[in-house]
C-alpha cells in the first residue's frame, strides 16, 4: 500500500517531486507509525464491514480501527465480536489482501485479545494489532501482557496503540504520576507500542465540554494543557519518545461530489482566497484544517477520524512541501554535521543545523511515507486529488 496510491500514476507524477513510498503491514515499526495517517474508526457491528474496509482502502485509507468499545452499546459486544470474526474470515478469502489497510481492533478488556486472536484463526494474518482504551500503568500492563501472549501463540507480529484518555491524566493533582506510570509501561513494552492516541472527547466529557466546529482542541485550554504534557513526556525527539497521534474531529458535512469541482476551480487565484475559506467553512473543514496544522505544530502526527470525509484533508496536509524538503536536506548534509547556520535555498529563513536536526529527521521520515509535493503544488491540489471521484 502507499499514500495516494488510489490515484492514477500520471497524476502522482504531476503532484509529487518525490512520490510516497510503498509499505506493507510487515514494514518496520517506525515506518508504520509515521504512515498511519488518518486512522478511520468503524463500529465492529457493521454488517458489511468487510466490504466497507475494501471500499475505504480504494479511497486512500491505510489504517482502520474496528471498535468494540465506546462506539457500540454494552449489550452489542458479543454480537460485535462474532461479526468481527465473520468479517475477517470473509476478507481472508478475498484476493488482493496486500491492498487492505492496516487493521486494528479496539477492545474493552485484556481477555478479548487472546480470545479474538484464537477465533480469527488463519485470518489473524490480516490483523496489525489492538487499540487499548483508557490506558494507564495499572490498566495497561494486563493489556500488554495479553497482547504479548497472543503474539507468541499466533506467531503474528501485533502492535498496541494505547489511548490516553483517563481522568487521572486530565486532573492536575494526578497528571504527573499518571504520565510517569504510562511512560514506564510503554517504555518497557516499546517494541509492542506502535503509537499513542489521544482521547480528547473523554477529556472534554470530564468537564461537560464540547468544542464547537469553529474551535480546535487547542482552543480548549484544559485539553491543550494535557496535550502539551503528553508530548513533553512521551513525544520527545531524543530517541525515548513515541509517535503521538492527533485527536478526533467530531464534525462532518462534506458532499464530496460537489466539493471536488469547487476545489478544482483554482481557488488560490487573486481575489478567490476568501471564497475558498467560505467553501471550507460550509463543508465543516475550516476547523479541521486548523486543528491538523496545530497538531503538527505541537508534535503530533496522524489523526483519529470518525468519518471518511476527513481522510483526504489529513493526508493532504501530511505531504511534505518542496520547501520543507529542501530545508531538511540542507540541514542533514554530511558536511553540515559540525553545525552552523545557513540561509535556506528559498532565501526566506535561517536553518540552524544543530537545533533543527531533529525536525529535519522527522520531516524526511514523513517525506518517505507521504511524499514531497512539487514546487508549484499546494494543499488544494493535493486535497482535490485525494477526494474520490
Secondary structure as UniProt FT lines:
FT   TURN            3..6
FT   HELIX           9..15
FT   STRAND          16..18
FT   TURN            25..26
FT   HELIX           29..35
FT   STRAND          38..43
FT   TURN            44..45
FT   TURN            47..48
FT   HELIX           49..58
FT   TURN            59..60
FT   STRAND          63..67
FT   TURN            70..71
FT   HELIX           74..76
FT   HELIX           77..92
FT   HELIX           97..99
FT   STRAND          102..107
FT   HELIX           111..120
FT   HELIX           121..126
FT   STRAND          127..132
FT   HELIX           137..154
FT   STRAND          159..164
FT   HELIX           167..170
FT   HELIX           172..188
FT   HELIX           190..192
FT   STRAND          196..198
FT   HELIX           200..205
FT   TURN            206..208
FT   TURN            213..214
FT   HELIX           217..219
FT   HELIX           221..234
FT   TURN            237..240
FT   STRAND          244..249
FT   HELIX           256..263
FT   TURN            264..268
FT   TURN            270..271
FT   HELIX           273..282
FT   TURN            283..284
FT   HELIX           286..297
FT   TURN            298..299
FT   STRAND          303..305
FT   HELIX           308..310
FT   HELIX           311..316
FT   TURN            317..318
FT   HELIX           322..331
FT   HELIX           334..336
FT   TURN            337..338
FT   STRAND          341..343
FT   TURN            345..346
FT   STRAND          350..352
FT   TURN            353..356
FT   HELIX           357..370
FT   STRAND          372..373
FT   TURN            375..376
FT   HELIX           379..386
//
